[in-house]
Amino acid sequence: MNDPLWSRVWHTLQDEGLGSFWLKSLDALGYRRLYLLRRPLAEPILDCPTMLPVAIRWLILEEVQDYLAFRPDASGHDVTQLLLKGDCCLVARHADRIVGAIWGSNARMNTVRSLGRDLPLAPGEFYQFDAYTSPEVRGMGIASALSVAWLRHLRDEACVDALLLTFPWNVAHLRSYAKAGYRVESVVRCVRLGPWRYLLPLQQVAP
């Protein structure tokens, strides 16, 4: 049986604090706020060792079922279509099981599911999305190692910047990306009203 609402609210306040609670409440009411992070690829890309031995490689079509075992909430059709259209997924395997993954795209107009709108990319920019680590291995540096592997690949491909969006309350993601050299550049705000999505002007973040 699901916990009652008051219990979920209390646990959120205990685990994440009042600021996170209010942001999530506003999000539920239709006001979404995300951080846009940028990582210049001209800067040094340092190693991020993991506490768990993993093999990092690209996901291929023949491994979609492995991905679904890792992310049972995903759609096999959607994953297949992303790969067929040219998006890439870098996965980390431990004991031949996927324990971490992050997607990426260099399509000039990439639909951001968390916004329901397109994110226009300039030449040389690459957008990363849908990073996920299995709960039982979080905190072991896997997300940072995946980010570093992606960044080195993008540098070798002559890309200029890597971009990603994350929620302000996702402290674990922010720490992981900071280790890989990402910095918060601006705040992306979106107002949702039924099927409509309206993007507000970007709020720049002081360096």
C-alpha atoms as a printed R data frame, in Angstrom:
    type eleno elety resid chain resno      x      y       z
1   ATOM     1    CA   MET     A     1  0.000  0.000   0.000
2   ATOM     2    CA   ASN     A     2  1.287  3.500  -0.827
3   ATOM     3    CA   ASP     A     3  2.288  5.793   2.008
4   ATOM     4    CA   PRO     A     4 -0.227  8.537   2.838
5   ATOM     5    CA   LEU     A     5  0.405 12.023   1.451
6   ATOM     6    CA   TRP     A     6  1.434 13.494   4.808
7   ATOM     7    CA   SER     A     7  4.062 10.745   5.188
8   ATOM     8    CA   ARG     A     8  5.554 11.390   1.717
9   ATOM     9    CA   VAL     A     9  5.659 15.141   2.422
10  ATOM    10    CA   TRP     A    10  7.404 14.560   5.754
11  ATOM    11    CA   HIS     A    11 10.020 12.265   4.248
12  ATOM    12    CA   THR     A    12 10.698 14.772   1.432
13  ATOM    13    CA   LEU     A    13 11.226 17.550   3.966
14  ATOM    14    CA   GLN     A    14 13.544 15.343   6.036
15  ATOM    15    CA   ASP     A    15 15.583 14.044   3.099
16  ATOM    16    CA   GLU     A    16 15.786 17.076   0.825
17  ATOM    17    CA   GLY     A    17 14.875 20.187   2.804
18  ATOM    18    CA   LEU     A    18 12.252 22.918   2.491
19  ATOM    19    CA   GLY     A    19 13.670 24.451  -0.696
20  ATOM    20    CA   SER     A    20 13.435 21.163  -2.592
21  ATOM    21    CA   PHE     A    21  9.931 20.583  -1.244
22  ATOM    22    CA   TRP     A    22  8.668 23.935  -2.562
23  ATOM    23    CA   LEU     A    23 10.308 23.468  -5.961
24  ATOM    24    CA   LYS     A    24  8.684 20.054  -6.357
25  ATOM    25    CA   SER     A    25  5.342 21.510  -5.251
26  ATOM    26    CA   LEU     A    26  5.571 24.273  -7.869
27  ATOM    27    CA   ASP     A    27  6.543 21.698 -10.489
28  ATOM    28    CA   ALA     A    28  3.414 19.681  -9.687
29  ATOM    29    CA   LEU     A    29  1.338 22.856 -10.160
30  ATOM    30    CA   GLY     A    30  2.776 23.545 -13.633
31  ATOM    31    CA   TYR     A    31  5.863 25.697 -13.031
32  ATOM    32    CA   ARG     A    32  8.992 23.777 -13.964
33  ATOM    33    CA   ARG     A    33 12.495 25.031 -13.247
34  ATOM    34    CA   LEU     A    34 15.701 23.359 -14.429
35  ATOM    35    CA   TYR     A    35 19.392 24.185 -14.447
36  ATOM    36    CA   LEU     A    36 21.171 24.343 -17.809
37  ATOM    37    CA   LEU     A    37 24.737 23.103 -17.341
38  ATOM    38    CA   ARG     A    38 27.580 23.632 -19.789
39  ATOM    39    CA   ARG     A    39 30.937 21.881 -20.028
40  ATOM    40    CA   PRO     A    40 33.519 23.461 -22.360
41  ATOM    41    CA   LEU     A    41 35.455 20.632 -24.001
42  ATOM    42    CA   ALA     A    42 38.620 22.722 -24.346
43  ATOM    43    CA   GLU     A    43 39.152 22.409 -20.580
44  ATOM    44    CA   PRO     A    44 41.088 19.413 -19.182
45  ATOM    45    CA   ILE     A    45 38.997 16.274 -18.640
46  ATOM    46    CA   LEU     A    46 40.185 14.592 -15.459
47  ATOM    47    CA   ASP     A    47 39.737 10.943 -14.510
48  ATOM    48    CA   CYS     A    48 36.845 10.026 -12.229
49  ATOM    49    CA   PRO     A    49 37.635  6.597 -10.756
50  ATOM    50    CA   THR     A    50 34.758  4.386  -9.661
51  ATOM    51    CA   MET     A    51 34.444  2.395  -6.453
52  ATOM    52    CA   LEU     A    52 32.988 -0.476  -8.470
53  ATOM    53    CA   PRO     A    53 34.687 -2.066 -11.503
54  ATOM    54    CA   VAL     A    54 32.654 -1.292 -14.602
55  ATOM    55    CA   ALA     A    55 33.043 -1.643 -18.363
56  ATOM    56    CA   ILE     A    56 31.870  1.430 -20.282
57  ATOM    57    CA   ARG     A    57 30.721  1.040 -23.877
58  ATOM    58    CA   TRP     A    58 28.007  2.045 -26.345
59  ATOM    59    CA   LEU     A    59 24.560  0.481 -26.254
60  ATOM    60    CA   ILE     A    60 23.670 -1.339 -29.494
61  ATOM    61    CA   LEU     A    61 20.314 -2.449 -30.861
62  ATOM    62    CA   GLU     A    62 20.909 -6.068 -29.884
63  ATOM    63    CA   GLU     A    63 21.185 -4.985 -26.231
64  ATOM    64    CA   VAL     A    64 17.845 -3.185 -25.892
65  ATOM    65    CA   GLN     A    65 16.490 -5.986 -23.680
66  ATOM    66    CA   ASP     A    66 19.487 -5.557 -21.370
67  ATOM    67    CA   TYR     A    67 18.636 -1.865 -21.138
68  ATOM    68    CA   LEU     A    68 14.996 -2.640 -20.314
69  ATOM    69    CA   ALA     A    69 16.118 -4.942 -17.494
70  ATOM    70    CA   PHE     A    70 18.088 -1.960 -16.155
71  ATOM    71    CA   ARG     A    71 15.252  0.540 -16.790
72  ATOM    72    CA   PRO     A    72 11.942 -1.380 -16.628
73  ATOM    73    CA   ASP     A    73 10.100  1.938 -16.824
74  ATOM    74    CA   ALA     A    74 11.456  2.516 -20.353
75  ATOM    75    CA   SER     A    75  9.745  1.590 -23.605
76  ATOM    76    CA   GLY     A    76 11.549 -0.843 -25.868
77  ATOM    77    CA   HIS     A    77 10.024  0.896 -28.890
78  ATOM    78    CA   ASP     A    78 11.226  4.324 -27.725
79  ATOM    79    CA   VAL     A    79 14.747  3.081 -26.968
80  ATOM    80    CA   THR     A    80 14.965  1.415 -30.377
81  ATOM    81    CA   GLN     A    81 13.731  4.544 -32.149
82  ATOM    82    CA   LEU     A    82 16.267  6.740 -30.355
83  ATOM    83    CA   LEU     A    83 19.102  4.480 -31.495
84  ATOM    84    CA   LEU     A    84 17.781  4.286 -35.051
85  ATOM    85    CA   LYS     A    85 17.537  8.081 -35.373
86  ATOM    86    CA   GLY     A    86 21.165  8.471 -34.341
87  ATOM    87    CA   ASP     A    87 21.036  9.219 -30.624
88  ATOM    88    CA   CYS     A    88 23.667  7.379 -28.585
89  ATOM    89    CA   CYS     A    89 23.628  5.741 -25.179
90  ATOM    90    CA   LEU     A    90 26.736  5.083 -23.144
91  ATOM    91    CA   VAL     A    91 26.295  2.352 -20.539
92  ATOM    92    CA   ALA     A    92 28.330  1.070 -17.611
93  ATOM    93    CA   ARG     A    93 28.227 -2.690 -16.977
94  ATOM    94    CA   HIS     A    94 29.150 -4.562 -13.822
95  ATOM    95    CA   ALA     A    95 29.096 -8.374 -13.831
96  ATOM    96    CA   ASP     A    96 27.639 -8.149 -17.356
97  ATOM    97    CA   ARG     A    97 24.669 -6.137 -16.086
98  ATOM    98    CA   ILE     A    98 23.927 -2.502 -16.968
99  ATOM    99    CA   VAL     A    99 24.152 -0.360 -13.824
100 ATOM   100    CA   GLY     A   100 24.400  3.136 -15.338
101 ATOM   101    CA   ALA     A   101 23.577  4.941 -18.566
102 ATOM   102    CA   ILE     A   102 23.439  8.371 -20.172
103 ATOM   103    CA   TRP     A   103 22.023  9.396 -23.555
104 ATOM   104    CA   GLY     A   104 23.253 12.065 -25.936
105 ATOM   105    CA   SER     A   105 22.293 13.815 -29.166
106 ATOM   106    CA   ASN     A   106 23.688 16.446 -31.496
107 ATOM   107    CA   ALA     A   107 20.389 17.031 -33.332
108 ATOM   108    CA   ARG     A   108 20.001 20.768 -33.840
109 ATOM   109    CA   MET     A   109 16.488 20.727 -32.341
110 ATOM   110    CA   ASN     A   110 16.222 18.117 -29.619
111 ATOM   111    CA   THR     A   111 12.935 17.631 -27.789
112 ATOM   112    CA   VAL     A   112 13.494 17.774 -24.041
113 ATOM   113    CA   ARG     A   113 10.952 15.515 -22.386
114 ATOM   114    CA   SER     A   114 11.200 17.289 -19.035
115 ATOM   115    CA   LEU     A   115 10.151 20.537 -20.768
116 ATOM   116    CA   GLY     A   116  7.977 19.218 -23.571
117 ATOM   117    CA   ARG     A   117  9.764 21.699 -25.852
118 ATOM   118    CA   ASP     A   118 12.720 21.756 -28.235
119 ATOM   119    CA   LEU     A   119 16.192 22.740 -27.113
120 ATOM   120    CA   PRO     A   120 17.985 24.468 -30.007
121 ATOM   121    CA   LEU     A   121 21.668 23.581 -30.288
122 ATOM   122    CA   ALA     A   122 24.388 25.679 -31.869
123 ATOM   123    CA   PRO     A   123 27.025 24.063 -34.110
124 ATOM   124    CA   GLY     A   124 29.501 22.160 -31.957
125 ATOM   125    CA   GLU     A   125 27.084 21.722 -29.047
126 ATOM   126    CA   PHE     A   126 25.994 18.311 -27.815
127 ATOM   127    CA   TYR     A   127 23.062 17.605 -25.509
128 ATOM   128    CA   GLN     A   128 23.143 14.847 -22.890
129 ATOM   129    CA   PHE     A   129 19.975 13.531 -21.276
130 ATOM   130    CA   ASP     A   130 18.291 10.783 -19.279
131 ATOM   131    CA   ALA     A   131 21.221  9.897 -17.017
132 ATOM   132    CA   TYR     A   132 20.376  7.113 -14.597
133 ATOM   133    CA   THR     A   133 22.267  4.904 -12.159
134 ATOM   134    CA   SER     A   134 20.857  1.811 -10.464
135 ATOM   135    CA   PRO     A   135 19.923  2.727  -6.873
136 ATOM   136    CA   GLU     A   136 22.077  0.005  -5.325
137 ATOM   137    CA   VAL     A   137 25.309  1.400  -6.835
138 ATOM   138    CA   ARG     A   138 24.734  5.130  -6.481
139 ATOM   139    CA   GLY     A   139 27.500  7.121  -4.825
140 ATOM   140    CA   MET     A   140 30.211  4.933  -6.364
141 ATOM   141    CA   GLY     A   141 31.298  7.375  -9.080
142 ATOM   142    CA   ILE     A   142 29.602  5.599 -11.983
143 ATOM   143    CA   ALA     A   143 27.690  8.652 -13.227
144 ATOM   144    CA   SER     A   144 30.861 10.779 -13.161
145 ATOM   145    CA   ALA     A   145 32.835  8.102 -15.010
146 ATOM   146    CA   LEU     A   146 30.157  7.931 -17.719
147 ATOM   147    CA   SER     A   147 30.221 11.726 -18.078
148 ATOM   148    CA   VAL     A   148 34.015 11.736 -18.440
149 ATOM   149    CA   ALA     A   149 33.904  8.995 -21.086
150 ATOM   150    CA   TRP     A   150 31.282 10.967 -23.013
151 ATOM   151    CA   LEU     A   151 33.273 14.190 -22.786
152 ATOM   152    CA   ARG     A   152 36.441 12.575 -24.118
153 ATOM   153    CA   HIS     A   153 34.504 11.085 -27.018
154 ATOM   154    CA   LEU     A   154 32.971 14.488 -27.819
155 ATOM   155    CA   ARG     A   155 36.385 16.172 -27.649
156 ATOM   156    CA   ASP     A   156 37.753 13.602 -30.098
157 ATOM   157    CA   GLU     A   157 34.799 14.365 -32.387
158 ATOM   158    CA   ALA     A   158 35.714 18.095 -32.362
159 ATOM   159    CA   CYS     A   159 32.632 19.172 -30.405
160 ATOM   160    CA   VAL     A   160 32.883 22.447 -28.489
161 ATOM   161    CA   ASP     A   161 30.490 22.200 -25.539
162 ATOM   162    CA   ALA     A   162 28.379 19.587 -23.786
163 ATOM   163    CA   LEU     A   163 25.015 20.687 -22.380
164 ATOM   164    CA   LEU     A   164 22.535 19.071 -20.055
165 ATOM   165    CA   LEU     A   165 19.505 19.933 -17.951
166 ATOM   166    CA   THR     A   166 18.834 18.800 -14.412
167 ATOM   167    CA   PHE     A   167 16.397 19.676 -11.655
168 ATOM   168    CA   PRO     A   168 17.709 22.019  -8.933
169 ATOM   169    CA   TRP     A   169 16.712 19.562  -6.212
170 ATOM   170    CA   ASN     A   170 18.755 16.722  -7.728
171 ATOM   171    CA   VAL     A   171 21.796 17.342  -5.542
172 ATOM   172    CA   ALA     A   172 23.388 13.979  -6.398
173 ATOM   173    CA   HIS     A   173 23.330 14.778 -10.123
174 ATOM   174    CA   LEU     A   174 24.711 18.276  -9.563
175 ATOM   175    CA   ARG     A   175 27.623 16.910  -7.514
176 ATOM   176    CA   SER     A   176 28.357 14.222 -10.096
177 ATOM   177    CA   TYR     A   177 28.345 16.694 -12.988
178 ATOM   178    CA   ALA     A   178 30.476 19.181 -11.061
179 ATOM   179    CA   LYS     A   179 33.135 16.457 -10.703
180 ATOM   180    CA   ALA     A   180 33.089 16.085 -14.497
181 ATOM   181    CA   GLY     A   181 33.568 19.845 -14.990
182 ATOM   182    CA   TYR     A   182 30.014 21.032 -15.669
183 ATOM   183    CA   ARG     A   183 28.906 24.435 -14.416
184 ATOM   184    CA   VAL     A   184 25.422 25.872 -14.034
185 ATOM   185    CA   GLU     A   185 25.023 28.479 -16.775
186 ATOM   186    CA   SER     A   186 21.378 29.500 -16.538
187 ATOM   187    CA   VAL     A   187 17.951 28.602 -15.217
188 ATOM   188    CA   VAL     A   188 15.359 27.330 -17.701
189 ATOM   189    CA   ARG     A   189 11.764 27.999 -16.666
190 ATOM   190    CA   CYS     A   190  8.628 26.584 -18.233
191 ATOM   191    CA   VAL     A   191  4.958 27.155 -17.423
192 ATOM   192    CA   ARG     A   192  2.583 24.299 -18.258
193 ATOM   193    CA   LEU     A   193 -1.136 24.723 -18.706
194 ATOM   194    CA   GLY     A   194 -2.783 21.576 -20.016
195 ATOM   195    CA   PRO     A   195 -1.178 20.724 -23.374
196 ATOM   196    CA   TRP     A   196  0.495 24.153 -23.680
197 ATOM   197    CA   ARG     A   197  4.118 24.849 -22.766
198 ATOM   198    CA   TYR     A   198  5.542 28.366 -22.470
199 ATOM   199    CA   LEU     A   199  9.260 28.957 -21.976
200 ATOM   200    CA   LEU     A   200 10.160 32.017 -19.951
201 ATOM   201    CA   PRO     A   201 13.371 33.978 -20.696
202 ATOM   202    CA   LEU     A   202 16.545 32.304 -19.401
203 ATOM   203    CA   GLN     A   203 17.907 33.485 -16.060
204 ATOM   204    CA   GLN     A   204 21.685 33.721 -16.262
205 ATOM   205    CA   VAL     A   205 23.656 32.490 -13.257
206 ATOM   206    CA   ALA     A   206 26.626 34.534 -12.120
207 ATOM   207    CA   PRO     A   207 29.952 32.642 -12.425
